Amino acid sequence: MKPLEGYQLEREGSHAVALDLTLDDELRREGLAREVVHAVQSARRDAGLAVEDRIALTLGGDEELLAAARAHETYLAGETLAVSVSYDGALPEAAAVVEIEGRELRIGVERAS
Protein backbone atom coordinates (compact mmCIF):
# COMPACT_ATOMS: atom_id res chain seq x y z
CA MET A 1 0.00 0.00 0.00
CA LYS A 2 1.18 3.46 -0.83
CA PRO A 3 -0.53 6.57 0.61
CA LEU A 4 -1.98 9.30 -1.53
CA GLU A 5 -0.18 12.63 -1.47
CA GLY A 6 -0.94 14.53 1.75
CA TYR A 7 -1.76 11.38 3.72
CA GLN A 8 0.22 9.31 6.20
CA LEU A 9 -0.40 5.59 6.10
CA GLU A 10 0.28 3.18 8.96
CA ARG A 11 -0.26 -0.53 8.59
CA GLU A 12 -0.20 -3.45 10.98
CA GLY A 13 -1.08 -6.89 9.71
CA SER A 14 -4.26 -6.69 7.69
CA HIS A 15 -5.31 -3.29 9.15
CA ALA A 16 -4.35 0.11 7.80
CA VAL A 17 -5.11 3.68 8.82
CA ALA A 18 -4.63 6.75 6.63
CA LEU A 19 -4.48 10.24 8.12
CA ASP A 20 -5.06 13.42 6.18
CA LEU A 21 -2.11 15.67 7.08
CA THR A 22 -3.59 18.83 5.55
CA LEU A 23 -3.89 21.70 8.01
CA ASP A 24 -6.91 23.92 7.51
CA ASP A 25 -7.13 27.47 8.85
CA GLU A 26 -8.91 26.43 12.05
CA LEU A 27 -6.30 23.81 12.93
CA ARG A 28 -3.54 26.30 12.18
CA ARG A 29 -5.15 28.93 14.47
CA GLU A 30 -5.56 26.33 17.21
CA GLY A 31 -1.88 25.39 16.94
CA LEU A 32 -0.84 29.04 17.09
CA ALA A 33 -3.08 29.56 20.13
CA ARG A 34 -1.34 26.66 21.88
CA GLU A 35 2.02 28.27 21.11
CA VAL A 36 0.74 31.57 22.53
CA VAL A 37 -0.31 29.75 25.73
CA HIS A 38 3.16 28.23 26.00
CA ALA A 39 4.78 31.65 25.55
CA VAL A 40 2.49 33.24 28.17
CA GLN A 41 3.30 30.45 30.64
CA SER A 42 7.02 31.17 30.13
CA ALA A 43 6.41 34.91 30.61
CA ARG A 44 4.53 34.16 33.86
CA ARG A 45 7.44 32.08 35.12
CA ASP A 46 10.00 34.71 34.10
CA ALA A 47 7.95 37.37 35.91
CA GLY A 48 8.23 35.35 39.12
CA LEU A 49 4.51 34.69 39.42
CA ALA A 50 3.28 31.74 41.44
CA VAL A 51 1.50 28.93 39.60
CA GLU A 52 -1.82 29.84 41.22
CA ASP A 53 -1.60 33.62 40.61
CA ARG A 54 -4.35 35.11 38.48
CA ILE A 55 -3.09 37.54 35.86
CA ALA A 56 -4.09 40.46 33.68
CA LEU A 57 -2.73 39.60 30.23
CA THR A 58 -1.90 42.04 27.46
CA LEU A 59 -0.84 40.87 24.02
CA GLY A 60 0.57 42.80 21.08
CA GLY A 61 2.43 42.07 17.89
CA ASP A 62 1.64 40.00 14.83
CA GLU A 63 -2.00 40.12 13.73
CA GLU A 64 -2.19 36.41 12.88
CA LEU A 65 -1.01 35.45 16.38
CA LEU A 66 -3.47 37.91 17.94
CA ALA A 67 -6.29 36.55 15.76
CA ALA A 68 -5.48 33.01 16.96
CA ALA A 69 -5.48 34.21 20.59
CA ARG A 70 -8.83 35.96 20.09
CA ALA A 71 -10.37 32.90 18.42
CA HIS A 72 -9.30 30.71 21.35
CA GLU A 73 -9.47 33.28 24.13
CA THR A 74 -11.45 31.07 26.52
CA TYR A 75 -8.79 28.36 26.22
CA LEU A 76 -5.97 30.93 26.53
CA ALA A 77 -7.46 32.55 29.63
CA GLY A 78 -8.22 29.21 31.27
CA GLU A 79 -4.76 27.77 30.72
CA THR A 80 -2.91 30.90 31.86
CA LEU A 81 -5.31 31.92 34.69
CA ALA A 82 -5.93 35.26 32.99
CA VAL A 83 -8.87 37.17 34.45
CA SER A 84 -8.59 39.67 31.60
CA VAL A 85 -7.04 39.61 28.16
CA SER A 86 -6.46 42.79 26.17
CA TYR A 87 -5.00 43.33 22.75
CA ASP A 88 -4.58 47.07 22.80
CA GLY A 89 -0.81 46.97 22.74
CA ALA A 90 -0.42 49.12 25.90
CA LEU A 91 2.21 46.78 27.23
CA PRO A 92 4.31 47.28 30.35
CA GLU A 93 7.94 48.20 29.83
CA ALA A 94 8.98 44.74 31.05
CA ALA A 95 6.91 42.96 28.40
CA ALA A 96 8.32 39.70 27.08
CA VAL A 97 9.01 39.54 23.36
CA VAL A 98 8.95 36.10 21.76
CA GLU A 99 8.91 34.75 18.23
CA ILE A 100 6.42 32.13 17.11
CA GLU A 101 6.89 30.80 13.57
CA GLY A 102 8.83 33.94 12.67
CA ARG A 103 6.13 36.25 14.04
CA GLU A 104 6.65 38.61 16.96
CA LEU A 105 4.44 38.40 20.03
CA ARG A 106 4.71 40.87 22.92
CA ILE A 107 3.37 39.63 26.25
CA GLY A 108 2.57 41.67 29.32
CA VAL A 109 1.61 39.80 32.50
CA GLU A 110 0.69 41.41 35.78
CA ARG A 111 -0.69 39.84 38.93
CA ALA A 112 -4.43 40.55 38.94
CA SER A 113 -5.78 42.45 41.90
N, CA, C and O atoms as a GROMACS GRO file, in nm:
protein
  452
    1MET      N    1   0.083  -0.119   0.000
    1MET     CA    2   0.000   0.000   0.000
    1MET      C    3   0.087   0.124   0.000
    1MET      O    4   0.189   0.131   0.068
    2LYS      N    5   0.046   0.220  -0.077
    2LYS     CA    6   0.118   0.346  -0.083
    2LYS      C    7   0.017   0.458  -0.061
    2LYS      O    8  -0.087   0.461  -0.128
    3PRO      N    9   0.045   0.552   0.033
    3PRO     CA   10  -0.053   0.657   0.062
    3PRO      C   11  -0.062   0.758  -0.052
    3PRO      O   12   0.033   0.781  -0.126
    4LEU      N   13  -0.180   0.819  -0.062
    4LEU     CA   14  -0.198   0.930  -0.153
    4LEU      C   15  -0.120   1.050  -0.101
    4LEU      O   16  -0.086   1.056   0.017
    5GLU      N   17  -0.090   1.144  -0.189
    5GLU     CA   18  -0.018   1.264  -0.147
    5GLU      C   19  -0.097   1.338  -0.040
    5GLU      O   20  -0.218   1.357  -0.054
    6GLY      N   21  -0.028   1.380   0.066
    6GLY     CA   22  -0.094   1.453   0.175
    6GLY      C   23  -0.148   1.364   0.285
    6GLY      O   24  -0.207   1.413   0.381
    7TYR      N   25  -0.129   1.232   0.272
    7TYR     CA   26  -0.176   1.138   0.372
    7TYR      C   27  -0.058   1.062   0.430
    7TYR      O   28   0.044   1.041   0.364
    8GLN      N   29  -0.074   1.019   0.556
    8GLN     CA   30   0.022   0.931   0.620
    8GLN      C   31  -0.047   0.797   0.638
    8GLN      O   32  -0.161   0.791   0.684
    9LEU      N   33   0.019   0.693   0.603
    9LEU     CA   34  -0.040   0.559   0.610
    9LEU      C   35   0.039   0.475   0.710
    9LEU      O   36   0.161   0.468   0.703
   10GLU      N   37  -0.033   0.412   0.801
   10GLU     CA   38   0.028   0.318   0.896
   10GLU      C   39  -0.045   0.186   0.881
   10GLU      O   40  -0.168   0.182   0.871
   11ARG      N   41   0.032   0.079   0.882
   11ARG     CA   42  -0.026  -0.053   0.859
   11ARG      C   43   0.028  -0.151   0.962
   11ARG      O   44   0.147  -0.148   0.996
   12GLU      N   45  -0.061  -0.237   1.010
   12GLU     CA   46  -0.020  -0.345   1.098
   12GLU      C   47  -0.103  -0.467   1.061
   12GLU      O   48  -0.225  -0.467   1.075
   13GLY      N   49  -0.037  -0.569   1.015
   13GLY     CA   50  -0.108  -0.689   0.971
   13GLY      C   51  -0.202  -0.657   0.857
   13GLY      O   52  -0.162  -0.601   0.756
   14SER      N   53  -0.328  -0.693   0.874
   14SER     CA   54  -0.426  -0.669   0.769
   14SER      C   55  -0.502  -0.536   0.787
   14SER      O   56  -0.594  -0.507   0.711
   15HIS      N   57  -0.463  -0.457   0.888
   15HIS     CA   58  -0.531  -0.329   0.915
   15HIS      C   59  -0.442  -0.213   0.872
   15HIS      O   60  -0.320  -0.216   0.886
   16ALA      N   61  -0.508  -0.110   0.821
   16ALA     CA   62  -0.435   0.011   0.780
   16ALA      C   63  -0.518   0.133   0.815
   16ALA      O   64  -0.642   0.131   0.812
   17VAL      N   65  -0.447   0.240   0.850
   17VAL     CA   66  -0.511   0.368   0.882
   17VAL      C   67  -0.440   0.476   0.802
   17VAL      O   68  -0.317   0.482   0.799
   18ALA      N   69  -0.520   0.562   0.738
   18ALA     CA   70  -0.463   0.674   0.663
   18ALA      C   71  -0.509   0.804   0.730
   18ALA      O   72  -0.628   0.820   0.761
   19LEU      N   73  -0.417   0.894   0.753
   19LEU     CA   74  -0.447   1.024   0.812
   19LEU      C   75  -0.424   1.134   0.712
   19LEU      O   76  -0.321   1.138   0.644
   20ASP      N   77  -0.520   1.224   0.703
   20ASP     CA   78  -0.506   1.342   0.618
   20ASP      C   79  -0.420   1.442   0.694
   20ASP      O   80  -0.458   1.486   0.802
   21LEU      N   81  -0.306   1.478   0.641
   21LEU     CA   82  -0.212   1.567   0.708
   21LEU      C   83  -0.230   1.714   0.672
   21LEU      O   84  -0.151   1.798   0.713
   22THR      N   85  -0.334   1.745   0.596
   22THR     CA   86  -0.359   1.883   0.555
   22THR      C   87  -0.409   1.965   0.673
   22THR      O   88  -0.502   1.925   0.743
   23LEU      N   89  -0.347   2.079   0.695
   23LEU     CA   90  -0.389   2.170   0.801
   23LEU      C   91  -0.480   2.277   0.744
   23LEU      O   92  -0.439   2.353   0.656
   24ASP      N   93  -0.603   2.284   0.795
   24ASP     CA   94  -0.691   2.391   0.751
   24ASP      C   95  -0.668   2.514   0.840
   24ASP      O   96  -0.590   2.507   0.935
   25ASP      N   97  -0.735   2.622   0.810
   25ASP     CA   98  -0.713   2.747   0.885
   25ASP      C   99  -0.746   2.732   1.033
   25ASP      O  100  -0.675   2.786   1.117
   26GLU      N  101  -0.851   2.660   1.065
   26GLU     CA  102  -0.891   2.643   1.205
   26GLU      C  103  -0.786   2.564   1.283
   26GLU      O  104  -0.751   2.601   1.396
   27LEU      N  105  -0.735   2.457   1.225
   27LEU     CA  106  -0.630   2.381   1.293
   27LEU      C  107  -0.503   2.465   1.310
   27LEU      O  108  -0.437   2.458   1.413
   28ARG      N  109  -0.471   2.542   1.210
   28ARG     CA  110  -0.354   2.630   1.218
   28ARG      C  111  -0.370   2.733   1.330
   28ARG      O  112  -0.276   2.756   1.406
   29ARG      N  113  -0.489   2.795   1.340
   29ARG     CA  114  -0.515   2.893   1.447
   29ARG      C  115  -0.507   2.826   1.583
   29ARG      O  116  -0.454   2.884   1.678
   30GLU      N  117  -0.561   2.705   1.593
   30GLU     CA  118  -0.556   2.633   1.721
   30GLU      C  119  -0.411   2.604   1.761
   30GLU      O  120  -0.375   2.619   1.878
   31GLY      N  121  -0.329   2.564   1.666
   31GLY     CA  122  -0.188   2.539   1.694
   31GLY      C  123  -0.116   2.666   1.738
   31GLY      O  124  -0.035   2.664   1.831
   32LEU      N  125  -0.145   2.777   1.670
   32LEU     CA  126  -0.084   2.904   1.709
   32LEU      C  127  -0.130   2.945   1.849
   32LEU      O  128  -0.050   2.996   1.927
   33ALA      N  129  -0.257   2.923   1.880
   33ALA     CA  130  -0.308   2.956   2.013
   33ALA      C  131  -0.235   2.875   2.120
   33ALA      O  132  -0.204   2.927   2.227
   34ARG      N  133  -0.208   2.750   2.092
   34ARG     CA  134  -0.134   2.666   2.188
   34ARG      C  135   0.009   2.720   2.207
   34ARG      O  136   0.062   2.718   2.318
   35GLU      N  137   0.069   2.767   2.099
   35GLU     CA  138   0.202   2.827   2.111
   35GLU      C  139   0.198   2.956   2.191
   35GLU      O  140   0.290   2.986   2.267
   36VAL      N  141   0.091   3.034   2.175
   36VAL     CA  142   0.074   3.157   2.253
   36VAL      C  143   0.062   3.121   2.401
   36VAL      O  144   0.124   3.186   2.486
   37VAL      N  145  -0.017   3.020   2.434
   37VAL     CA  146  -0.031   2.975   2.573
   37VAL      C  147   0.105   2.938   2.630
   37VAL      O  148   0.139   2.979   2.741
   38HIS      N  149   0.183   2.863   2.555
   38HIS     CA  150   0.316   2.823   2.600
   38HIS      C  151   0.403   2.946   2.628
   38HIS      O  152   0.474   2.952   2.728
   39ALA      N  153   0.398   3.044   2.538
   39ALA     CA  154   0.478   3.165   2.555
   39ALA      C  155   0.432   3.244   2.677
   39ALA      O  156   0.515   3.298   2.750
   40VAL      N  157   0.301   3.252   2.700
   40VAL     CA  158   0.250   3.324   2.817
   40VAL      C  159   0.292   3.253   2.945
   40VAL      O  160   0.329   3.318   3.042
   41GLN      N  161   0.287   3.121   2.945
   41GLN     CA  162   0.330   3.045   3.064
   41GLN      C  163   0.478   3.074   3.095
   41GLN      O  164   0.515   3.089   3.212
   42SER      N  165   0.560   3.083   2.993
   42SER     CA  166   0.702   3.117   3.013
   42SER      C  167   0.716   3.259   3.067
   42SER      O  168   0.798   3.285   3.155
   43ALA      N  169   0.636   3.352   3.013
   43ALA     CA  170   0.641   3.491   3.061
   43ALA      C  171   0.597   3.499   3.206
   43ALA      O  172   0.654   3.576   3.284
   44ARG      N  173   0.497   3.422   3.245
   44ARG     CA  174   0.453   3.416   3.386
   44ARG      C  175   0.568   3.371   3.475
   44ARG      O  176   0.598   3.432   3.577
   45ARG      N  177   0.633   3.263   3.434
   45ARG     CA  178   0.744   3.208   3.512
   45ARG      C  179   0.857   3.309   3.523
   45ARG      O  180   0.912   3.330   3.631
   46ASP      N  181   0.892   3.372   3.410
   46ASP     CA  182   1.000   3.470   3.410
   46ASP      C  183   0.968   3.593   3.495
   46ASP      O  184   1.058   3.659   3.546
   47ALA      N  185   0.838   3.623   3.510
   47ALA     CA  186   0.795   3.737   3.591
   47ALA      C  187   0.791   3.702   3.740
   47ALA      O  188   0.762   3.788   3.823
   48GLY      N  189   0.820   3.577   3.772
   48GLY     CA  190   0.823   3.535   3.912
   48GLY      C  191   0.686   3.512   3.973
   48GLY      O  192   0.671   3.512   4.095
   49LEU      N  193   0.586   3.492   3.890
   49LEU     CA  194   0.451   3.469   3.942
   49LEU      C  195   0.436   3.325   3.990
   49LEU      O  196   0.496   3.233   3.934
   50ALA      N  197   0.356   3.308   4.093
   50ALA     CA  198   0.328   3.174   4.144
   50ALA      C  199   0.231   3.104   4.049
   50ALA      O  200   0.157   3.169   3.976
   51VAL      N  201   0.234   2.973   4.050
   51VAL     CA  202   0.150   2.894   3.960
   51VAL      C  203   0.003   2.928   3.975
   51VAL      O  204  -0.071   2.929   3.877
   52GLU      N  205  -0.041   2.958   4.097
   52GLU     CA  206  -0.182   2.984   4.122
   52GLU      C  207  -0.223   3.131   4.106
   52GLU      O  208  -0.341   3.163   4.119
   53ASP      N  209  -0.128   3.220   4.077
   53ASP     CA  210  -0.160   3.362   4.061
   53ASP      C  211  -0.248   3.386   3.939
   53ASP      O  212  -0.220   3.335   3.830
   54ARG      N  213  -0.352   3.464   3.959
   54ARG     CA  214  -0.435   3.511   3.848
   54ARG      C  215  -0.364   3.630   3.785
   54ARG      O  216  -0.294   3.705   3.853
   55ILE      N  217  -0.381   3.646   3.654
   55ILE     CA  218  -0.309   3.754   3.586
   55ILE      C  219  -0.401   3.840   3.499
   55ILE      O  220  -0.509   3.798   3.459
   56ALA      N  221  -0.353   3.960   3.473
   56ALA     CA  222  -0.409   4.046   3.368
   56ALA      C  223  -0.310   4.032   3.252
   56ALA      O  224  -0.192   4.060   3.269
   57LEU      N  225  -0.358   3.991   3.138
   57LEU     CA  226  -0.273   3.960   3.023
   57LEU      C  227  -0.295   4.062   2.913
   57LEU      O  228  -0.408   4.094   2.877
   58THR      N  229  -0.185   4.114   2.860
   58THR     CA  230  -0.190   4.204   2.746
   58THR      C  231  -0.103   4.147   2.636
   58THR      O  232   0.012   4.110   2.660
   59LEU      N  233  -0.158   4.140   2.516
   59LEU     CA  234  -0.084   4.087   2.402
   59LEU      C  235  -0.074   4.193   2.292
   59LEU      O  236  -0.167   4.271   2.272
   60GLY      N  237   0.037   4.193   2.223
   60GLY     CA  238   0.056   4.280   2.108
   60GLY      C  239   0.144   4.209   2.007
   60GLY      O  240   0.202   4.105   2.038
   61GLY      N  241   0.154   4.265   1.889
   61GLY     CA  242   0.243   4.207   1.789
   61GLY      C  243   0.170   4.164   1.664
   61GLY      O  244   0.077   4.230   1.618
   62ASP      N  245   0.212   4.051   1.610
   62ASP     CA  246   0.164   4.000   1.483
   62ASP      C  247   0.014   3.975   1.484
   62ASP      O  248  -0.039   3.914   1.576
   63GLU      N  249  -0.054   4.023   1.382
   63GLU     CA  250  -0.200   4.012   1.373
   63GLU      C  251  -0.249   3.867   1.365
   63GLU      O  252  -0.354   3.835   1.420
   64GLU      N  253  -0.175   3.780   1.298
   64GLU     CA  254  -0.219   3.641   1.288
   64GLU      C  255  -0.214   3.572   1.425
   64GLU      O  256  -0.303   3.494   1.459
   65LEU      N  257  -0.110   3.602   1.503
   65LEU     CA  258  -0.101   3.545   1.638
   65LEU      C  259  -0.213   3.601   1.726
   65LEU      O  260  -0.274   3.526   1.803
   66LEU      N  261  -0.240   3.730   1.714
   66LEU     CA  262  -0.347   3.791   1.794
   66LEU      C  263  -0.483   3.736   1.753
   66LEU      O  264  -0.570   3.715   1.838
   67ALA      N  265  -0.503   3.712   1.624
   67ALA     CA  266  -0.629   3.655   1.576
   67ALA      C  267  -0.648   3.513   1.632
   67ALA      O  268  -0.759   3.476   1.670
   68ALA      N  269  -0.541   3.436   1.638
   68ALA     CA  270  -0.548   3.301   1.696
   68ALA      C  271  -0.581   3.309   1.844
   68ALA      O  272  -0.662   3.230   1.894
   69ALA      N  273  -0.519   3.404   1.916
   69ALA     CA  274  -0.548   3.421   2.059
   69ALA      C  275  -0.694   3.462   2.079
   69ALA      O  276  -0.760   3.410   2.169
   70ARG      N  277  -0.743   3.553   1.997
   70ARG     CA  278  -0.883   3.596   2.009
   70ARG      C  279  -0.979   3.480   1.981
   70ARG      O  280  -1.078   3.462   2.052
   71ALA      N  281  -0.950   3.402   1.879
   71ALA     CA  282  -1.037   3.290   1.842
   71ALA      C  283  -1.043   3.184   1.951
   71ALA      O  284  -1.143   3.112   1.963
   72HIS      N  285  -0.937   3.173   2.030
   72HIS     CA  286  -0.930   3.071   2.135
   72HIS      C  287  -0.908   3.136   2.271
   72HIS      O  288  -0.836   3.082   2.356
   73GLU      N  289  -0.970   3.251   2.291
   73GLU     CA  290  -0.947   3.328   2.414
   73GLU      C  291  -0.990   3.255   2.540
   73GLU      O  292  -0.923   3.265   2.642
   74THR      N  293  -1.099   3.181   2.535
   74THR     CA  294  -1.144   3.107   2.652
   74THR      C  295  -1.039   3.005   2.693
   74THR      O  296  -1.006   2.992   2.811
   75TYR      N  297  -0.986   2.933   2.597
   75TYR     CA  298  -0.879   2.836   2.622
   75TYR      C  299  -0.756   2.908   2.676
   75TYR      O  300  -0.698   2.864   2.776
   76LEU      N  301  -0.715   3.016   2.612
   76LEU     CA  302  -0.597   3.093   2.652
   76LEU      C  303  -0.611   3.141   2.796
   76LEU      O  304  -0.520   3.123   2.877
   77ALA      N  305  -0.725   3.202   2.829
   77ALA     CA  306  -0.746   3.255   2.963
   77ALA      C  307  -0.749   3.142   3.066
   77ALA      O  308  -0.692   3.156   3.175
   78GLY      N  309  -0.814   3.033   3.033
   78GLY     CA  310  -0.822   2.921   3.127
   78GLY      C  311  -0.687   2.859   3.157
   78GLY      O  312  -0.657   2.828   3.272
   79GLU      N  313  -0.606   2.840   3.055
   79GLU     CA  314  -0.476   2.777   3.072
   79GLU      C  315  -0.375   2.866   3.144
   79GLU      O  316  -0.285   2.817   3.212
   80THR      N  317  -0.390   2.997   3.129
   80THR     CA  318  -0.292   3.090   3.186
   80THR      C  319  -0.342   3.160   3.312
   80THR      O  320  -0.270   3.241   3.370
   81LEU      N  321  -0.466   3.130   3.354
   81LEU     CA  322  -0.531   3.192   3.469
   81LEU      C  323  -0.544   3.343   3.451
   81LEU      O  324  -0.528   3.419   3.546
   82ALA      N  325  -0.574   3.384   3.329
   82ALA     CA  326  -0.593   3.526   3.299
   82ALA      C  327  -0.736   3.566   3.331
   82ALA      O  328  -0.831   3.505   3.281
   83VAL      N  329  -0.753   3.667   3.416
   83VAL     CA  330  -0.887   3.717   3.445
   83VAL      C  331  -0.928   3.821   3.343
   83VAL      O  332  -1.046   3.853   3.330
   84SER      N  333  -0.830   3.874   3.270
   84SER     CA  334  -0.859   3.967   3.160
   84SER      C  335  -0.753   3.950   3.053
   84SER      O  336  -0.636   3.923   3.081
   85VAL      N  337  -0.796   3.967   2.929
   85VAL     CA  338  -0.704   3.961   2.816
   85VAL      C  339  -0.732   4.085   2.731
   85VAL      O  340  -0.846   4.108   2.691
   86SER      N  341  -0.628   4.163   2.705
   86SER     CA  342  -0.646   4.279   2.618
   86SER      C  343  -0.544   4.273   2.504
   86SER      O  344  -0.437   4.213   2.516
   87TYR      N  345  -0.582   4.336   2.396
   87TYR     CA  346  -0.500   4.333   2.275
   87TYR      C  347  -0.466   4.474   2.229
   87TYR      O  348  -0.434   4.496   2.112
   88ASP      N  349  -0.474   4.568   2.320
   88ASP     CA  350  -0.458   4.707   2.280
   88ASP      C  351  -0.313   4.749   2.260
   88ASP      O  352  -0.287   4.860   2.213
   89GLY      N  353  -0.222   4.664   2.296
   89GLY     CA  354  -0.081   4.697   2.274
   89GLY      C  355  -0.020   4.788   2.379
   89GLY      O  356   0.098   4.821   2.369
   90ALA      N  357  -0.097   4.830   2.481
   90ALA     CA  358  -0.042   4.912   2.590
   90ALA      C  359   0.029   4.818   2.687
   90ALA      O  360  -0.023   4.785   2.793
   91LEU      N  361   0.147   4.778   2.647
   91LEU     CA  362   0.221   4.678   2.723
   91LEU      C  363   0.314   4.744   2.826
   91LEU      O  364   0.365   4.853   2.803
   92PRO      N  365   0.334   4.676   2.938
   92PRO     CA  366   0.431   4.728   3.035
   92PRO      C  367   0.571   4.727   2.975
   92PRO      O  368   0.600   4.655   2.880
   93GLU      N  369   0.657   4.810   3.033
   93GLU     CA  370   0.794   4.820   2.983
   93GLU      C  371   0.868   4.686   2.988
   93GLU      O  372   0.954   4.658   2.906
   94ALA      N  373   0.831   4.603   3.087
   94ALA     CA  374   0.898   4.474   3.105
   94ALA      C  375   0.832   4.362   3.024
   94ALA      O  376   0.847   4.245   3.058
   95ALA      N  377   0.760   4.397   2.920
   95ALA     CA  378   0.691   4.296   2.840
   95ALA      C  379   0.790   4.199   2.777
   95ALA      O  380   0.899   4.238   2.733
   96ALA      N  381   0.751   4.072   2.774
   96ALA     CA  382   0.832   3.970   2.708
   96ALA      C  383   0.808   3.979   2.558
   96ALA      O  384   0.697   4.005   2.513
   97VAL      N  385   0.912   3.958   2.482
   97VAL     CA  386   0.901   3.954   2.336
   97VAL      C  387   0.949   3.817   2.292
   97VAL      O  388   1.063   3.778   2.318
   98VAL      N  389   0.861   3.744   2.224
   98VAL     CA  390   0.895   3.610   2.176
   98VAL      C  391   0.865   3.602   2.027
   98VAL      O  392   0.796   3.688   1.971
   99GLU      N  393   0.917   3.499   1.965
   99GLU     CA  394   0.892   3.475   1.823
   99GLU      C  395   0.826   3.339   1.808
   99GLU      O  396   0.876   3.238   1.859
  100ILE      N  397   0.714   3.337   1.739
  100ILE     CA  398   0.642   3.213   1.711
  100ILE      C  399   0.629   3.203   1.559
  100ILE      O  400   0.564   3.286   1.496
  101GLU      N  401   0.689   3.101   1.502
  101GLU     CA  402   0.689   3.080   1.357
  101GLU      C  403   0.730   3.206   1.282
  101GLU      O  404   0.670   3.240   1.180
  102GLY      N  405   0.832   3.275   1.333
  102GLY     CA  406   0.883   3.394   1.266
  102GLY      C  407   0.800   3.519   1.288
  102GLY      O  408   0.826   3.622   1.227
  103ARG      N  409   0.700   3.510   1.376
  103ARG     CA  410   0.613   3.625   1.404
  103ARG      C  411   0.639   3.673   1.546
  103ARG      O  412   0.659   3.593   1.638
  104GLU      N  413   0.638   3.805   1.564
  104GLU     CA  414   0.665   3.862   1.696
  104GLU      C  415   0.538   3.870   1.780
  104GLU      O  416   0.432   3.913   1.734
  105LEU      N  417   0.552   3.828   1.906
  105LEU     CA  418   0.444   3.840   2.003
  105LEU      C  419   0.501   3.910   2.126
  105LEU      O  420   0.603   3.867   2.180
  106ARG      N  421   0.434   4.017   2.170
  106ARG     CA  422   0.471   4.087   2.292
  106ARG      C  423   0.370   4.051   2.399
  106ARG      O  424   0.249   4.053   2.377
  107ILE      N  425   0.422   4.016   2.517
  107ILE     CA  426   0.338   3.963   2.625
  107ILE      C  427   0.360   4.045   2.751
  107ILE      O  428   0.473   4.056   2.800
  108GLY      N  429   0.253   4.100   2.803
  108GLY     CA  430   0.257   4.167   2.932
  108GLY      C  431   0.175   4.089   3.031
  108GLY      O  432   0.057   4.063   3.006
  109VAL      N  433   0.234   4.050   3.144
  109VAL     CA  434   0.161   3.980   3.250
  109VAL      C  435   0.178   4.057   3.380
  109VAL      O  436   0.288   4.097   3.417
  110GLU      N  437   0.068   4.077   3.446
  110GLU     CA  438   0.069   4.141   3.578
  110GLU      C  439  -0.023   4.062   3.669
  110GLU      O  440  -0.127   4.012   3.626
  111ARG      N  441   0.016   4.051   3.796
  111ARG     CA  442  -0.069   3.984   3.893
  111ARG      C  443  -0.201   4.062   3.900
  111ARG      O  444  -0.202   4.184   3.917
  112ALA      N  445  -0.312   3.990   3.888
  112ALA     CA  446  -0.443   4.055   3.894
  112ALA      C  447  -0.475   4.091   4.038
  112ALA      O  448  -0.439   4.019   4.131
  113SER      N  449  -0.544   4.203   4.054
  113SER     CA  450  -0.578   4.245   4.190
  113SER      C  451  -0.715   4.197   4.232
  113SER      O  452  -0.759   4.224   4.343
   0.00000   0.00000   0.00000
